[in-house]
Amino acid sequence: MKKAERKEKREWIQKNKSKWIAMGVGVTLLVLGIVLTAVTRAGAIAEGAANGVKIPFALGLIMILAGIVIPLAVAAPERKPANVRTLAMASLFAALCYIGFSYCKIDIPVGMEKTAFHLGNVFCVLAALFMGGMWGGMAGAVGMTIADLTTAYVTSAPKTFLLKLCIGLITGFVAHKIFKISQDKEERKIPITAATAISCAAGMAFNIVADPLVGYFYKMYILGVPQEAASIWAKIGAVTTCVNAVVAVIAATVLYMALRKAMKRTNLLPKL
């Protein structure tokens, strides 16, 4: 009896080994992120601070977010293990998100900060349509966070990581759990074009509300920006966010419908 119990215990440990490792990584990132943020915050929020000083602070905040996200992800119900195709698609969409923000944008100066019209959100929601919420959200979060860290938006990188991940999760949930857009026609209740547009709109509606709201409190309480300046940034940011959202819904819907048939014919369209 004891031998059977020991065997069962070893099997349980082996089965959950990757989860415990991920939990350990998450806790480590959380602790290191808190320490790094606390050490670098004063220099990063000082007026005229260089990017070289801001980057460690932004990375510290991103590590805190990652330290929270990783344990939550491993605690979620088990999914199919990632294969080479999934990793390749995630990398491709992360690169497209980076390009869409870094090279396809119009900067709008707001005091010492900036906001922008850009195409990054197009590929963030498109990734969620093709890959599902978690992978799509992570592709958008990683690609656009790197874009922030390599441009003048360094201190916005932690906010970007959080919001783009949420955009992907919401878009993917609506697209694949509610409308099942990757499934056969008989399993869908509404036309695929309408389902795709509504899914994109759900993710972008979240961003329209969350981006200026989170940005306002983030700038006030994390970056130490005066309330009046944070309020002005939030109002102008709300305008650019709305424009970006409309563009993202239209462009992502058109691109998904154009690419879906070709990917289905070549057996590249994942069924989620």
N, C-alpha and C positions, 0 to 999 in steps of 0.2 A: 504493500500500500504506500509506504513512504517513498519507495523507488519511483512509483508512478507519479506521486505528487511532485517529486523533485524534477522528473522529466517534464511534467506539465509546466512547472515554474520556469525551467530553462527555455522551453518553447515560447512561453509568454514573453520572457525577457528578450529573446532573439527577435520575435515578431515586432516588439515595440522599441527595439534598439534605436532605429532611425528617428523615432519620435522623441526619445529622451535626448539624443544628440542635438536635434533641432531645438528642443526646449533649452538645453544648455547654451547653445549658440545665441538664442534669443535673450536669455538672461544676461549673458556676457555683454552683448551689444547694448542692452539697456543700461547696465551699470557704467560701461565705458562711455556711452553717449552722455549720460548725466554728468560724469566727471569732466569730459571734454567741453561740454557746453558751459558748465559753471566756470571753468578756468578761462575760457576764451571770450565769454560774453561781453565783458567790459570793453575790451579792445575792439570787438567787432561792431558794437553799436555806437562807438565814438564817431563824431562828425569827421568826415573825410577819411575814414578808415579804408585802407587798400584791400583789394580782393584777396591778397595773400593772408590777411588777418581774418577776413570774413569767412573764407572757405572752411577752416577747422571748426568754426562755430556752427556753420550750416551742416557740416558732416556730423557733428555731435547730435544735432536735432534729428537728422535723418537716421542715425544709429538708434536713437530712442524709439522712433516710429517703427523701424525694422524690428527692434527688440520686442515690441508689442505685437506686430503683425505676424511674425514667424510662429510664436506659440499658438496664436489663434488659428493660423492656417493648418498647423499639424493637428490641432484638436478637432478640426472639422471632419465630417464624414469622409472616409477614404475614397480617393478618386483613382482612375487608371494611372499607372506610373507614366511619367513623361518619357517620350521617345525622342529620337534624333529629329524627326520631322517637327514635333512640337517645339523643341528648343530652337530649331532653325527659324520657324515662323515667329516665335517670340522675339528672337534677335532681330529679324527683319523689321518687325513692327516697331521695336524700340528705336532702331536706326531711322525709320521713317518719321517717328515722333520727334526725334532729335532734329532731323532736317526740316520738318514742318515748322518747328519753332525757331531754330537758329537762322535759317536762310529764307524763310517765307513769312516775314513779319514786318510790321510797321510800328516802330517804337513811339510811344506817347509819353513825353517827360511829365512827371507830376512832382514838382519840388525836387528833392534829392533822389526820389524813386522814379520808377517807370512802370507803365503798363503797355500792352501791345495788342494789335490785331495780328492774328497768326493762324496757321493751318495745323498746328500740332494736335488739336482736339479731334480733327478729322480722323487721324490715324489711331488715336486712342480709342474712339468708339468703334472704328473699323476692326481693330484688333479684338475687341470684345465680341463683335458679331461673328468673327471667324473662329475664335479660340475659346470663347467663354469668359466669364467675369474675372476669375482669378488670374489666368494667364494674360488676358487682354489688359486688365488693370495694371498688372506688374510691368508689362511691356510699356504701357503709357507712362507709368510712374518712373521707371528707370530711364527711358529715353528723354523725357522732358525734364527730369531732375538733372541729368547730365548736361542738358542744354542750358539750364539755369546756372549751373556751376561753372560753365565755360564762357558765359556772357556776363552782362552787367546785372543779372538778376540773381546773384549768388545768395543773398539773404532770403529770397523767395523760394529757394529749393526745397526746404522742409514742407512748406505749405503745398507746393506743387506735388510732391511725392504723395501726400495724404489725399489730396483732392482727385488726382488722376487715378489713383487706385480705386477710390470710391466711384468715380465715373464708370470705370470698367466693370466693377462689381454690379452696379445698378443696371447698366446697359445689358450686360451678359445675363443677369437674372431675368429681366423682362423678355429678352430675345429668346432665351433657351429654356427657361423654366415655365414661362407663361405662354409664349407664342410658339415655341419649339420650331424656330425658323430653319434649323438644319435637318429637320425630319422630313419624311415624305409628305406629299400634299394632303393625303387623307387624314393625317394626324394634326393638321392645322385648322383653326377655326376661322381665320380671316386671311385675305390675300397676303402673300409674302411681302409685297412692296409696302403695304400699310403696316404690317407687323414690324418690318425693319425700321420704317420712319418713326413709329411710336417708341420703339426700343431706344433709338438714338435720342429722341426727344426727352425720354425719361432721364437718361444720363445727363443731358445738357440742362434740363430743368433744375436738377440738383445743383449743377455747377453755377447756374445763374443766381441761385440763392446763396449757396455756400461760399463761393469765391469772394465776393465783397464782404460778406459777414465774417467769415473766418479771417480774411485779410485784415479787416478793421481791428479785431481783437489781437491778432498775431502781431501787428505793427505796434499797437499800443502797449501790450503787456510783455511781449518777448523782445521786440526791437527798441522799445522805449520811445517811440515816435509820439509827439504831442497829439492830443485828441483831435484838435482842429485839422491838422495835417492828415491824420489817419482817416478822418471823415471825408475830406476832399478826395483822397486817393480812392476810397471805397465807392464814392459816387461816380467818379470817372471810370474806375474799374468795372462798375456795373454796366456801363454803356458798352465798353469793349467786350465784356463777357457775353452780353446779349448778342452782339454782332457775330462774335466767334461761334456762339451756339447755333445760330441760324445757318451759318455757313457749314458748320460741322454736320448738322442734321441732313441738309440737302446733299452735300458732297459725299458723305459716308453712305447714304442710301443709294445714290447713283453708282458709286464705285462697287458697293456690295452686290447690287443687282447685276452689274456688268461682269464682275469676276466670278460670281457664284456658279453660273452655268458651266463656265470653262473649268473651274476647279472640281465641280461634280463629275464632269466627263472624264477628267484625268484622275479621279479618285483621290483628290487632295482635300476635299471638303470634309472636315471632321464632323461626326455625328455626336452631338452633345446632349 
